[in-house]
Amino acid sequence: MKGVVFCGNRKIELMEFPDPTPGPGEVVLEIKASGMCGSDLKFYRAAGGAASLGLGNVPFPLIGGHEPCGVVAAVGPGVSPAMAREGMRVMQHHYRGCGVCDHCSTGWMQLCVDGVAEVYGATGHGAHARYMKCPARTLVPLPDALSFKAGAAISCGTGTAWGALQRLQLTGDQTIAVFGQGPVGLSVTLLAAEMGARVIALDTSQERLDRAKAFGADILINPAEVDDVVSAIRDHTHGRGAHASVDASSSPKARAQAVRCVRTWGKACFVGEGDSVTLDVSPDLLRRQVTLIGSWTFSTVGQAACAEYVADRGVDLDQLFTHRWTLDQAPEAYALFDQQTTGKGVFEPA
């Protein structure tokens, strides 16, 4: 089979790999949709490939992609029909831990006490290929009402947005400021609007702001066009600030603004990976009783809950996607995605 490999320095190669065979406790998925995530750009841009990002002894070549969705194509020994069966429509929680510690046993394999054994698409073969092998315990059922594309989105970007909103305990009578309207931030906007909240969407790309408006944002702010972002948000919230905020941009400046724009007793959540932030602890946090939350993706339980919510509410996640690609188009796909002005892309290997 062919697989997409991040070679670093914005180079991609389509390489040949053997079709995988499931071992004990494992399954092989036929990938129907493999989403493109902003985190992929770290591997795409890395000067020395994935190993240069401090991920340890990463094998090369390695198939990228960590938003897998498809059907079970083969089942290994020791996998019960209740866990997986051929033809089953599934998403995949893109981590593998020990499987038995407190975190793994509650679906938080990325928090494994012994350390995450693999992050699919980063330290283990991912979903940018026709087939993918993984432990059966990492599968999450895909509701019949959802497309494979929607399942791919929930498998990372939209699931991450859901996890952040759950941590924030957002309610319909609140206002939330969402910094960055890439795939994750746009998912926050879409889900928060569905929950009834008032959404202030921020991005420096007018194209992304326009999409945020179509996804339910009530107020649009381009930080490049205002003198003071925090004041602009307070102007729209009776001078008090937002009840909550999410930073999905990874920008140090936006992160600080996300904290400073919330009102007293407000909550700010960081989901954008990498980089840093500088805060003045007393005025920014302590003396306003602000809660600062770091939220890293989601559990298998949270992934299932997100999928059920989207299916039950009829949320159209397919509209997140602006581009569909074949594996052969991977260099073109990531060159476009690297500009960070478009919506979400998806590979459909089958």
Sequence and secondary structure as in RCSB ss.txt:
>XXXX:A:sequence
MKGVVFCGNRKIELMEFPDPTPGPGEVVLEIKASGMCGSDLKFYRAAGGAASLGLGNVPFPLIGGHEPCGVVAAV
GPGVSPAMAREGMRVMQHHYRGCGVCDHCSTGWMQLCVDGVAEVYGATGHGAHARYMKCPARTLVPLPDALSFKA
GAAISCGTGTAWGALQRLQLTGDQTIAVFGQGPVGLSVTLLAAEMGARVIALDTSQERLDRAKAFGADILINPAE
VDDVVSAIRDHTHGRGAHASVDASSSPKARAQAVRCVRTWGKACFVGEGDSVTLDVSPDLLRRQVTLIGSWTFST
VGQAACAEYVADRGVDLDQLFTHRWTLDQAPEAYALFDQQTTGKGVFEPA
>XXXX:A:secstr
 EEEEEEETTEEEEEE       TTEEEEEEEEEE  TTHHHHHH TT GGGGT  S  SS B    EEEEEEEE
 TT  TTT  TT EEEE SEE  SSSTTGGGT GGG TT  SEEBTTTB  SSBSEEEEEGGGEEE  TTS HHH
HHHHTTHHHHHHHHHHHHT  TT EEEEE  SHHHHHHHHHHHHTT EEEEE S HHHHHHHHHTT SEEE GGG
 S HHHHHHHTTTTS EEEEEE S  HHHHHHHHHTEEEEEEEEE S SS     HHHHTGGGT EEEE  S  H
HHHHHHHHHHHHHT  GGGGEEEEE GGGHHHHHHHHTT  S EEEE   
